Amino acid sequence: MANRVCEALGIKYPVIQGPMAWTSMPPLVAAVSNAGGLGVLGSGAMPPDIIKAMADGIRAMTDKPFAANLFLDPGPMLDEACEAIIEAKFPVAYIDTLALLDEAVAMEYYKKFKNAGMKIVAKINYLSDAIVAAKCGADVIIAKGMEGGGHCTKISGRVLLAECVENIPGTPIVASGGIATPRQAAGCTVAGAEGIEMGTAFMTTIECPTHPNVKQAIVNAIDRDVVACGQSTGEPSWQLRNTLADQMLKAEADLPWSEAAEFIRKESMGSLRAASLEGEVKERGAVLSGQVCGLIHDVVPVKYLVENFCDQWAEWLKKEFTVN
């Protein structure tokens, strides 16, 4: 399935594993890269020394390309993360953004990574961001729809993909958000995507180091179990409904948003770690699943989710559909 995404990133299959804090750690990153996709370290909030140590850990398990993510939010943390990623010689920089992408800022940091010989994957939430990323030299653009896990975006994945494909023909576009099956990937290909990104689906792989309780919670969940929490903070995220999520939703329904935001920040502190490392998924832990959990029914090896997935993806593209 070699295409422009594979050529740009030096990978065999156009499958990118989404970065996830406390989840996409070296064992998962290396497994995805070894299977032929692009593994991405969830390094967005890591201190520089930890980023470097993680790079060494990944490199000990694979000689294939892999990436580290960071958020393009100007300040000391961005500069430190940028320097650490370059010093650790990551082959690919995965650049995320929560706000609108500023062209001057993007150009400054893209040049730093390019000068270090790195490829750039840009994850965007709006067409305007994609246009800026392409202008600044992104090698691959990931269009993340609102279905995707982690921070909630606002544009449907189908709409954002179509916008990017129509307006940015010179840069390969990867579809992201709510993808877990080869049939979906085939649909994205028909719509113009040259690759896919999956996050939640990789959480339920054998090699993923997150706690087994988290994996089972996702396998057991259905679509309506996923709720958006934290609207009052300005950074809402999808998570599986449990006691913590219900408390957050109630606070936002009953309190002024300034008070609700304060409550949510306090109550959610350490909640991701509680779930991912300790397996606490019913009361105080946060399982940040995307809306796609209803399509995930088993815990599978990474190799199945990359190699077998792509074989089935190709088969779906060969099928003939007749419109009566």
C-alpha positions as CSV (number, residue, x, y, z in Angstrom):
1,M,0.0,0.0,0.0
2,A,2.9,2.3,-0.6
3,N,1.9,5.9,-1.3
4,R,3.0,9.5,-0.6
5,V,2.5,9.0,3.2
6,C,4.8,6.0,3.2
7,E,7.3,7.6,1.0
8,A,7.4,10.8,3.1
9,L,7.8,9.0,6.4
10,G,9.8,5.9,5.3
11,I,7.2,3.4,6.5
12,K,5.6,0.4,4.8
13,Y,1.9,1.0,5.6
14,P,0.1,4.3,5.7
15,V,-1.0,3.8,9.4
16,I,-0.1,6.3,12.1
17,Q,-0.6,5.5,15.8
18,G,-2.0,8.6,17.6
19,P,0.0,9.9,20.5
20,M,-1.6,9.3,23.9
21,A,-0.3,10.4,27.3
22,W,0.6,7.5,29.7
23,T,-0.4,5.1,26.8
24,S,1.7,5.5,23.7
25,M,5.0,4.6,25.4
26,P,8.0,2.8,24.0
27,P,6.6,-0.7,23.8
28,L,3.6,0.4,21.8
29,V,5.5,2.9,19.7
30,A,8.2,0.3,18.8
31,A,5.6,-2.4,18.0
32,V,3.7,-0.1,15.6
33,S,6.9,0.9,13.8
34,N,8.1,-2.7,13.6
35,A,4.8,-3.7,12.1
36,G,5.4,-1.1,9.3
37,G,3.4,1.9,10.6
38,L,4.5,5.0,12.4
39,G,4.6,4.8,16.1
40,V,4.3,8.1,18.0
41,L,5.5,8.7,21.5
42,G,2.9,10.6,23.6
43,S,5.6,13.1,24.8
44,G,3.5,16.3,24.8
45,A,3.9,16.9,28.6
46,M,7.1,15.0,29.2
47,P,10.2,16.8,30.7
48,P,13.2,16.9,28.3
49,D,15.2,14.2,30.1
50,I,12.3,11.8,30.0
51,I,11.8,12.4,26.2
52,K,15.5,11.6,25.6
53,A,15.2,8.4,27.8
54,M,12.1,7.4,25.9
55,A,13.8,7.8,22.6
56,D,16.6,5.5,23.8
57,G,14.1,3.0,24.9
58,I,12.3,3.0,21.5
59,R,15.5,2.8,19.6
60,A,16.5,-0.3,21.6
61,M,13.4,-2.0,20.2
62,T,13.2,-0.8,16.6
63,D,15.3,0.5,13.8
64,K,12.2,1.8,12.0
65,P,11.0,5.4,11.8
66,F,9.1,6.7,14.9
67,A,7.9,10.1,16.1
68,A,7.5,12.3,19.2
69,N,4.6,14.7,19.6
70,L,4.5,18.2,21.0
71,F,2.0,21.0,21.1
72,L,2.8,24.2,19.2
73,D,2.1,26.4,22.2
74,P,4.8,29.1,22.4
75,G,6.7,29.3,25.7
76,P,9.6,27.7,27.6
77,M,8.0,24.2,27.6
78,L,7.8,24.2,23.8
79,D,11.4,25.3,23.4
80,E,12.6,22.7,25.9
81,A,10.6,19.9,24.1
82,C,11.7,21.0,20.7
83,E,15.4,20.9,21.8
84,A,14.9,17.5,23.4
85,I,13.3,16.0,20.4
86,I,16.0,17.3,18.1
87,E,18.8,16.2,20.4
88,A,17.2,12.7,20.8
89,K,17.2,12.5,16.9
90,F,13.6,11.4,16.5
91,P,13.1,10.8,12.8
92,V,9.7,12.5,12.8
93,A,8.3,15.4,14.7
94,Y,4.5,15.1,15.2
95,I,3.3,18.7,15.7
96,D,-0.1,19.1,17.4
97,T,-2.1,22.3,18.2
98,L,-5.0,23.0,20.4
99,A,-5.5,26.6,19.2
100,L,-5.5,28.1,15.7
101,L,-2.1,27.6,14.0
102,D,-0.1,30.8,13.9
103,E,1.9,31.0,10.6
104,A,4.9,32.8,12.1
105,V,5.2,30.4,15.0
106,A,4.7,27.3,12.8
107,M,7.4,28.5,10.3
108,E,9.9,29.1,13.1
109,Y,9.6,25.6,14.7
110,Y,9.1,23.8,11.4
111,K,12.4,25.2,10.2
112,K,14.1,24.0,13.4
113,F,13.0,20.4,12.8
114,K,13.6,20.6,9.0
115,N,17.1,21.9,9.7
116,A,17.7,18.9,11.9
117,G,16.8,16.6,9.1
118,M,13.4,15.5,10.5
119,K,10.1,14.9,8.8
120,I,7.1,16.8,10.0
121,V,3.6,15.4,10.6
122,A,1.1,18.2,11.4
123,K,-2.2,17.4,13.1
124,I,-4.8,20.0,12.4
125,N,-8.4,20.8,13.5
126,Y,-9.4,23.3,10.8
127,L,-8.8,23.8,7.1
128,S,-7.1,27.1,7.9
129,D,-4.6,25.2,10.1
130,A,-4.0,22.7,7.2
131,I,-3.2,25.6,4.8
132,V,-0.7,27.1,7.2
133,A,0.9,23.7,7.9
134,A,1.3,23.0,4.2
135,K,2.7,26.5,3.5
136,C,5.3,26.0,6.3
137,G,6.5,22.7,4.9
138,A,4.6,19.8,6.6
139,D,5.4,16.5,5.0
140,V,2.1,14.9,6.0
141,I,-1.1,16.5,7.4
142,I,-3.5,14.7,9.7
143,A,-7.0,15.9,9.6
144,K,-8.5,15.1,13.0
145,G,-12.3,15.0,13.2
146,M,-14.5,15.6,16.2
147,E,-15.0,11.8,16.6
148,G,-11.3,11.3,17.7
149,G,-10.3,10.6,21.3
150,G,-8.5,13.0,23.6
151,H,-9.2,16.7,23.2
152,C,-12.5,17.3,21.4
153,T,-12.4,19.2,18.1
154,K,-15.3,20.8,16.4
155,I,-15.4,19.7,12.7
156,S,-16.7,16.4,11.5
157,G,-13.9,14.1,10.2
158,R,-15.7,13.6,6.9
159,V,-16.1,17.3,6.3
160,L,-12.5,18.2,7.4
161,L,-11.0,15.5,5.2
162,A,-13.0,16.7,2.2
163,E,-11.9,20.3,2.8
164,C,-8.2,19.4,3.1
165,V,-8.3,17.1,0.0
166,E,-10.0,19.7,-2.1
167,N,-7.8,22.6,-1.0
168,I,-4.3,21.1,-0.4
169,P,-3.5,18.6,-3.3
170,G,0.3,19.0,-2.8
171,T,0.5,17.4,0.6
172,P,-0.8,13.9,1.5
173,I,-3.7,14.0,3.9
174,V,-4.3,11.4,6.7
175,A,-7.8,10.8,8.1
176,S,-8.1,10.7,11.8
177,G,-11.0,10.3,14.3
178,G,-13.4,7.5,14.8
179,I,-11.5,4.9,12.7
180,A,-11.1,1.3,13.8
181,T,-12.0,-0.9,10.8
182,P,-10.6,-1.6,7.4
183,R,-13.9,-0.8,5.8
184,Q,-13.7,2.7,7.3
185,A,-10.2,3.1,6.0
186,A,-11.3,2.2,2.5
187,G,-14.0,4.8,2.7
188,C,-11.4,7.4,3.7
189,T,-9.3,6.4,0.8
190,V,-12.2,6.9,-1.6
191,A,-12.7,10.3,0.0
192,G,-9.1,11.2,-0.8
193,A,-7.1,10.2,2.3
194,E,-3.7,8.7,1.7
195,G,-3.5,7.2,5.2
196,I,-5.2,6.8,8.5
197,E,-4.5,7.6,12.1
198,M,-5.9,5.4,15.0
199,G,-5.6,6.1,18.7
200,T,-8.3,4.3,20.7
201,A,-7.9,1.2,18.5
202,F,-4.2,1.0,19.5
203,M,-5.1,1.3,23.2
204,T,-6.7,-2.2,23.0
205,T,-3.6,-3.9,21.6
206,I,-1.6,-6.5,23.5
207,E,1.6,-4.4,23.3
208,C,0.0,-1.3,24.7
209,P,1.3,-0.8,28.2
210,T,-1.9,0.8,29.6
211,H,-3.7,-1.2,32.3
212,P,-5.8,-4.2,31.2
213,N,-8.8,-2.6,33.0
214,V,-8.6,0.3,30.5
215,K,-8.5,-2.1,27.5
216,Q,-11.5,-4.1,28.8
217,A,-13.5,-0.9,29.6
218,I,-13.1,0.1,25.9
219,V,-14.0,-3.3,24.6
220,N,-17.1,-3.4,26.8
221,A,-18.2,0.2,25.9
222,I,-20.8,1.2,23.4
223,D,-21.1,4.5,21.5
224,R,-23.3,6.3,24.0
225,D,-20.8,5.5,26.8
226,V,-18.5,8.2,25.5
227,V,-19.1,11.7,26.8
228,A,-17.5,15.1,26.4
229,C,-16.2,16.5,29.7
230,G,-14.6,19.8,30.5
231,Q,-16.4,22.2,28.2
232,S,-16.1,24.9,30.9
233,T,-12.3,24.6,30.8
234,G,-12.0,25.4,27.1
235,E,-10.3,22.1,26.6
236,P,-13.0,19.4,26.6
237,S,-12.1,15.8,26.1
238,W,-13.9,12.5,25.3
239,Q,-13.9,9.9,28.0
240,L,-15.9,6.9,29.1
241,R,-18.7,7.6,31.4
242,N,-18.0,6.7,35.1
243,T,-18.3,8.3,38.5
244,L,-15.7,11.0,37.7
245,A,-17.3,11.8,34.3
246,D,-20.8,12.1,35.9
247,Q,-19.4,14.4,38.5
248,M,-17.9,16.6,35.8
249,L,-21.1,16.7,33.8
250,K,-23.2,17.5,36.9
251,A,-20.8,20.4,37.8
252,E,-21.1,21.9,34.4
253,A,-24.9,21.6,34.5
254,D,-25.3,23.0,38.0
255,L,-22.5,25.5,38.5
256,P,-21.4,28.7,36.8
257,W,-18.8,27.7,34.3
258,S,-15.9,29.4,36.2
259,E,-16.7,27.3,39.3
260,A,-17.3,24.2,37.2
261,A,-13.9,24.6,35.5
262,E,-12.2,24.9,38.8
263,F,-13.9,21.8,40.1
264,I,-13.0,19.8,37.0
265,R,-9.4,20.8,37.1
266,K,-9.1,19.8,40.7
267,E,-11.0,16.5,40.4
268,S,-9.4,15.4,37.2
269,M,-5.8,15.9,38.4
270,G,-4.1,12.5,38.2
271,S,-7.2,10.8,36.7
272,L,-5.5,9.7,33.5
273,R,-2.6,8.2,35.5
274,A,-5.1,6.5,37.9
275,A,-6.7,4.7,35.0
276,S,-3.7,4.0,32.7
277,L,-1.3,2.8,35.4
278,E,-3.4,1.8,38.3
279,G,-6.4,0.4,36.5
280,E,-9.0,2.5,38.3
281,V,-11.7,3.0,35.7
282,K,-14.9,3.1,37.7
283,E,-14.6,5.9,40.2
284,R,-11.7,8.4,39.8
285,G,-9.8,7.3,36.7
286,A,-10.3,8.8,33.2
287,V,-10.4,6.5,30.2
288,L,-10.0,8.9,27.2
289,S,-11.6,6.8,24.5
290,G,-12.8,8.2,21.3
291,Q,-16.4,7.7,19.9
292,V,-15.2,4.6,18.0
293,C,-15.2,2.3,21.1
294,G,-18.4,0.7,19.9
295,L,-16.5,-0.8,16.9
296,I,-13.8,-2.3,19.1
297,H,-14.5,-5.8,20.4
298,D,-11.2,-7.5,21.2
299,V,-7.7,-7.0,22.4
300,V,-5.5,-7.8,19.4
301,P,-1.7,-7.7,18.6
302,V,-0.4,-4.6,17.0
303,K,0.7,-6.6,14.0
304,Y,-2.9,-7.5,13.3
305,L,-4.0,-3.8,13.6
306,V,-1.4,-2.8,11.0
307,E,-0.5,-5.6,8.6
308,N,-3.8,-7.6,8.6
309,F,-5.7,-4.3,8.8
310,C,-4.0,-3.0,5.6
311,D,-4.6,-6.3,3.8
312,Q,-8.3,-6.1,4.5
313,W,-8.3,-2.4,3.7
314,A,-6.9,-3.3,0.2
315,E,-9.5,-6.0,-0.3
316,W,-12.3,-3.5,0.5
317,L,-10.9,-1.2,-2.2
318,K,-11.1,-4.0,-4.7
319,K,-14.8,-4.7,-4.1
320,E,-17.2,-3.5,-6.8
321,F,-20.3,-1.6,-5.6
322,T,-23.3,-1.3,-7.8
323,V,-25.8,1.5,-7.3
324,N,-29.3,0.5,-8.4
